[in-house]
Amino acid sequence: MADPMPLPRAPKVLAIVQAGGKGSRMGALTADRAKPALPFGGTHQLIDITLSNVANSGIGSVWVSVQYQAGSLDEHLQHGRPWDLDRNVGGFRRVVPDEVDAVRTGGFAAGNADDLYRIRREIEREDADVVVVLSADQIFALDLRDVIAAHLETGAACTIVTTQVSRSQASDKAVVITDATGKVTRVEEKPENPESTTISAEIFVYEKDALLSGLDKAEKATRPDDGKGEDTVDETGLGDFAEHLLPQIIADGLVRTYPLEGYWKDMGRPELYLAAHRDLVRGVVRVFDDVDWPMRTLATNRGAARVRAGAVVEESVISPGCDIAGTVRGSTLGPGVVVREGAVVEDSVIFDACVIEREAVVSTSILDANVAVRAGVRVGTSSAGKRAHDDAIAVVGHDSVVRSDVVAGSQIDPGSTVA
């Protein structure tokens, strides 16, 4: 009998979850927390969705690149334990770019490609064939094994996971243009008049050497100097992926797309954050529905929610520890939220441990943790006037006390007293 053919070696995969942005467009909600630490669906944080997809895909070597308000994620991440990543070989690692590479890169990373450049030496030393790079502030469900398999089959230097959006939404994203064969010919960062409605879903699979080469060439091409070949600033100038890195890789080799089927939304602005929760309560978002693809998180120790006699709860997500005696419609309530008798919460996202007193009304609003809304106070628009854009959403920062009405579009700083 002939010797059996050796099985092909499985590729060694490194996943890098980028969780370092300030999320400044989220206003009071990210004043002192990293955007990936924002809650989603009451019981989870945004970063849970990406880490769960990575872990469910069988990727055992996972880095989380953090910078801004890194401490707001540390307790939750638990060295990767909620996702079974706390292991001796591979496993979970928290990477801080400023500690890894302090040469020409002082301060916060200025974009996702700049973030990768700062940790390029660590990537180079890692024993990996493929590098998967993902954002930590989006809602999706995807088996990354399928993307990696397609990437290896085509021999691409980079595979961009894409999704479809409206033309107006495309102007705020990285638009991906392909030829008739599916090869990426160019990418456009936030074009005013997008040629396509196909955008990057902020999930990339790179051949490791192609990524490192692209970072090196793009950095040299964007390096500022004083006319004598000397650097004059610390920043690399790489910015986000579509600005310099992807164009460089497209120029050097094959870049292809992998269409993402199903729901996808990023959480870049308050109206998108609220819209995703509207989708969740209406059953459009199904990321929590598949028991074979669990979205894991650090467990809460709170008991079950309580709905008292006379309360009304319609099309809403209610977390453990809630105590509801009033009315909740089309809303998501985090753990331990109290809605007193006669109070109304509608079309809103309420973070943990908020208290809505008697006869108060909270509508089309986002309330951060530990907010107290006093009796009879109105926060946000009425349901008859609700809209989806920024100036219609009232945002109240954590640990605030609201003693008088807060109009639609208001941004209340954390720890404030609205008198």
Salt bridges, closest charged atoms under 4 A:
ASP32 OD2 - HIS398 NE2 2.95
ASP48 OD1 - HIS76 NE2 2.62
ASP74 OD1 - ARG94 NE 2.74
ASP86 OD2 - ARG81 NE 3.38
ASP98 OD1 - ARG118 NH1 3.03
ASP101 OD2 - ARG120 NH1 2.37
ASP114 OD2 - ARG118 NE 2.94
GLU122 OE1 - ARG93 NH2 2.49
GLU122 OE2 - ARG125 NH2 2.16
GLU124 OE1 - ARG121 NH1 3.48
ASP127 OD2 - LYS12 NZ 2.50
ASP129 OD2 - ARG9 NH1 3.09
ASP137 OD2 - LYS35 NZ 2.76
ASP143 OD1 - ARG145 NE 2.93
ASP172 OD2 - ARG25 NH1 3.36
ASP172 OD2 - ARG269 NH1 2.68
GLU188 OE2 - ARG186 NE 3.24
GLU195 OE1 - ARG186 NH2 2.05
ASP216 OD2 - LYS220 NZ 3.32
GLU219 OE2 - ARG104 NH1 2.53
GLU219 OE1 - ARG223 NH2 2.81
ASP231 OD2 - ARG104 NE 2.41
ASP231 OD1 - ARG223 NE 3.85
ASP252 OD2 - LYS217 NZ 3.20
ASP266 OD2 - LYS173 NZ 2.56
GLU271 OE2 - ARG269 NE 2.50
ASP289 OD2 - ARG286 NE 2.34
GLU314 OE1 - ARG329 NE 3.16
ASP323 OD1 - ARG308 NE 2.71
GLU341 OE1 - ARG358 NH1 3.32
ASP347 OD1 - ARG278 NE 2.72
GLU357 OE1 - ARG340 NE 3.55
GLU357 OE2 - ARG374 NH1 3.97
ASP368 OD2 - ARG33 NH1 2.80
ASP391 OD1 - HIS389 ND1 2.36
ASP399 OD2 - HIS398 ND1 2.63
